[in-house]
Amino acid sequence: MTDFMDPELEAALSGFGLGVDDSSEDEPARLVLDDVCLACRLGYHVECELFWEALAAGREHDEVCCCEGDFSVEDAFVEEERRRLQGAGSGYVPAPGSFLDSPAPSRLKEFPAYWGTFLGMKPLDEYVDALSAGRKIAAEVAPIDPGKVCEWAWLARAGGGVVPIIGCPGRPMSDRHHGPDKNTMRNEVGTNLHRICDWCHNQWHAKNDPFYGPRAMKPHPTEDKDIIDPTVPFEPAPGLPSHPHDPHTRATDQEVYAEDAARREEARRHGANI
């Protein structure tokens, strides 16, 4: 779909976050430019290709466009320009009244949820692809900037769940993780949505995934299939302890280095050259 697009334009949009999708269950997918139809790129989300495909097939359209309303060329370039100028020097201040002299634009609104409120485009029970939508929202509310350190570094009981883990000794953040409630729509930053390194991410899942059952499902509103029900928590199986994430208690240097050494040794046993 991008053959007609200027390479510089496509590169700028990719820099904004329209990059390669990620198959990790807890890493929110970023918008992929090739997956955004021409109508959505122009801002006509109600005329998304999915609408016309449904019309041609004689089935009812569920009013969810291919990007779920997330794509905006104007917002993309405003944010890209803001990041470019701010990266030029720590003393950069936007001119008063300029298009950069405001917070990054957001189309998210507050809606009620079983944990309190959540940010989204519509009520929680109206999402037909909650897993993907939750990842996109997470990418907006919790951006990962180059050079930032894992939020679980040096923590003694990171991530919560059945088996909280000891954090790393300060690896760079690279992944977004939902837990102990693995519902990707629950994007409470620092409580249930965490920006962490891949080592901590893999360690938490290795120790906690066996205690989770299947996600709650419900019938699709228009098609003969089941979809994820985001109005139900995805927590450890009933009867098991589920601890909250503890962002305050620090591990000792000895505990952190011993845990890191154990992880490296385990990786070596599986063929890693580290």
C-alpha positions in Angstrom: 0.0 0.0 0.0 3.0 2.4 0.3 4.3 2.3 -3.3 2.9 5.8 -4.0 4.4 7.3 -0.8 7.4 9.5 -0.7 10.3 7.6 1.1 11.0 10.6 3.4 7.3 10.7 4.4 7.2 7.0 5.1 10.5 7.2 7.1 9.0 10.0 9.3 5.9 8.1 10.0 7.9 5.0 10.8 9.9 7.1 13.3 6.7 8.2 15.0 5.9 4.6 15.9 4.4 3.1 12.7 6.9 0.3 12.8 7.1 -3.5 12.8 4.5 -5.3 14.8 5.6 -7.5 17.7 4.2 -11.0 18.3 4.9 -10.9 22.1 1.6 -11.3 23.9 2.4 -8.6 26.4 4.2 -6.2 24.2 1.7 -3.7 22.7 1.8 -3.7 18.9 2.7 -0.5 17.3 0.8 0.7 14.2 2.2 -0.8 11.0 1.9 1.7 8.1 1.2 -1.1 5.6 -1.8 -2.1 7.7 -3.4 1.4 7.6 -5.7 1.8 4.6 -5.7 4.9 2.5 -9.0 6.2 4.0 -7.7 6.0 7.5 -4.5 7.7 6.5 -6.6 10.6 5.2 -8.6 10.7 8.4 -11.8 9.1 7.0 -12.0 6.3 9.5 -15.7 5.7 8.8 -14.8 4.8 5.2 -12.2 2.3 6.2 -11.5 -0.6 3.8 -13.0 -2.9 6.4 -16.3 -1.2 6.0 -16.4 -1.7 2.2 -15.2 -5.3 2.5 -18.0 -6.1 5.0 -20.5 -4.4 2.7 -19.3 -6.4 -0.3 -19.5 -9.6 1.7 -23.1 -8.8 2.8 -22.2 -8.8 6.5 -22.7 -6.1 9.2 -19.7 -3.9 9.9 -18.7 -3.7 13.6 -17.6 0.0 13.3 -13.9 -0.8 14.1 -11.6 0.6 11.5 -8.2 -1.0 10.6 -6.3 1.3 13.0 -9.1 1.7 15.6 -9.0 5.5 15.0 -5.4 5.7 16.2 -3.7 7.0 13.0 -3.4 10.8 12.3 -0.9 12.3 9.9 -1.1 15.6 11.6 -0.5 14.2 15.1 2.3 12.0 13.7 4.3 15.0 12.3 3.6 17.2 15.4 5.0 14.6 17.7 7.9 13.7 15.3 8.9 17.4 15.1 8.7 17.8 18.9 11.0 14.9 19.4 13.4 16.1 16.8 13.8 19.5 18.3 13.9 18.4 21.9 16.6 15.9 20.9 18.7 18.8 19.6 19.4 20.1 23.0 18.1 19.9 26.6 17.5 23.7 26.6 14.9 23.6 23.8 11.7 25.5 24.6 8.9 25.8 22.0 7.8 29.2 21.0 4.7 30.4 22.9 1.6 29.7 20.9 3.3 27.4 18.4 1.9 24.0 17.4 4.7 22.5 19.6 3.7 24.5 22.7 1.2 21.9 23.9 1.1 18.4 25.2 1.2 15.6 22.7 -2.3 15.1 21.2 -4.4 12.2 22.4 -7.8 10.9 21.3 -8.1 8.7 24.5 -11.0 9.3 26.9 -11.8 7.9 30.3 -14.3 5.1 30.6 -15.4 2.9 33.6 -13.7 -0.5 34.1 -13.6 -3.1 36.8 -10.4 -1.6 38.1 -11.7 1.9 38.1 -11.3 3.8 34.9 -9.4 3.2 31.7 -8.2 5.3 28.7 -9.6 4.3 25.4 -11.6 5.2 22.3 -14.9 3.7 23.4 -16.4 1.6 26.3 -14.5 -1.5 27.3 -17.1 -4.0 26.2 -17.2 -2.6 22.6 -13.7 -3.8 21.6 -13.6 -6.8 19.3 -9.8 -7.0 19.3 -9.0 -6.1 22.8 -5.5 -7.6 22.8 -4.3 -5.4 19.9 -6.2 -2.3 21.0 -4.8 -2.6 24.5 -1.2 -2.8 23.1 -1.8 0.3 21.0 -3.1 2.3 23.9 -0.2 1.1 26.1 2.2 2.4 23.4 0.6 5.9 23.7 0.4 6.1 27.5 3.8 4.5 28.2 6.3 5.4 25.5 9.7 3.8 25.6 12.5 6.4 25.1 16.0 5.4 24.1 18.5 5.3 27.1 15.9 4.8 29.8 16.6 2.1 32.4 14.3 -0.9 33.2 11.6 0.1 35.7 12.2 -3.1 37.7 16.0 -2.6 38.1 17.1 -3.3 41.7 13.6 -4.2 42.9 13.2 -7.1 45.3 9.6 -8.1 44.4 9.0 -6.9 40.9 6.0 -7.6 38.8 3.7 -9.1 41.4 1.8 -12.2 40.4 2.3 -15.6 42.1 6.1 -15.3 42.0 7.5 -11.8 42.0 11.0 -11.5 40.7 14.3 -9.8 41.6 14.9 -7.0 39.1 18.0 -6.6 36.9 21.1 -4.5 37.6 20.0 -1.7 35.3 19.5 -3.0 31.8 17.8 -0.7 29.2 14.0 -0.8 29.0 12.8 -2.4 25.8 9.4 -4.2 26.5 6.0 -3.2 27.8 4.5 -5.7 30.2 1.0 -6.1 31.6 0.7 -7.8 35.0 -0.2 -9.1 37.4 -3.5 -8.7 35.5 -2.5 -9.7 32.0 -5.5 -7.9 30.5 -3.8 -5.6 28.0 -6.6 -3.0 28.4 -5.6 -2.4 32.0 -2.9 0.2 31.3 -2.2 1.5 34.8 1.4 2.7 34.4 3.6 1.6 37.2 0.9 -0.7 38.7 -0.1 -3.0 35.9 1.7 -1.6 32.9 5.5 -1.7 33.1 8.4 -0.6 30.9 11.1 -3.2 31.5 14.1 -5.0 29.9 13.7 -8.2 28.0 15.5 -10.1 30.7 13.1 -9.2 33.4 10.2 -9.7 31.0 11.2 -13.2 30.1 12.0 -14.1 33.7 8.6 -13.0 35.0 6.7 -15.0 32.3 8.9 -18.1 32.9 8.0 -18.1 36.6 4.3 -16.9 36.4 2.8 -18.1 33.1 2.2 -21.6 34.4 -0.2 -20.3 37.0 -2.5 -18.5 34.4 -5.4 -20.3 32.7 -7.0 -19.2 29.4 -8.3 -15.7 28.8 -12.0 -15.1 29.3 -13.9 -15.2 26.0 -17.3 -14.0 24.7 -19.1 -14.4 21.4 -18.2 -12.0 18.6 -21.1 -9.5 18.0 -21.5 -10.2 14.3 -19.4 -13.3 13.4 -19.5 -16.9 14.4 -16.4 -16.9 16.6 -15.3 -16.0 20.1 -13.2 -13.0 21.1 -11.4 -11.9 24.2 -13.6 -10.3 26.9 -11.7 -7.3 28.3 -14.3 -6.7 31.0 -12.9 -9.8 32.9 -9.5 -9.8 34.6 -6.8 -12.2 33.4 -5.2 -13.1 36.7 -3.7 -16.3 38.2 -6.0 -19.3 38.7 -8.4 -19.1 41.6 -7.0 -20.1 44.9 -3.4 -19.0 44.1 -1.8 -16.0 45.7 -1.5 -13.0 43.5 0.8 -10.3 44.8 0.7 -6.7 43.6 3.8 -5.1 42.0 6.1 -3.6 44.7 7.9 -0.6 43.3 9.5 0.4 46.6 11.3 -2.5 48.2 14.9 -2.7 47.0 17.0 -5.9 46.7 20.6 -5.9 48.0 23.5 -5.7 45.5 24.3 -9.4 46.3 20.8 -10.5 45.5 20.6 -8.6 42.2 24.0 -9.8 41.0 23.3 -13.4 42.1 20.0 -13.4 40.2 21.6 -11.9 37.1 24.3 -14.5 37.2 21.7 -17.3 37.5 19.8 -15.9 34.5 23.0 -15.7 32.4 23.9 -19.3 33.3 20.4 -20.5 32.4 20.7 -18.7 29.0 24.1 -20.3 28.4 22.5 -23.7 29.0 20.1 -22.9 26.2 22.9 -22.0 23.8 23.3 -18.2 24.3 26.8 -16.9 23.8 26.9 -14.5 26.8 
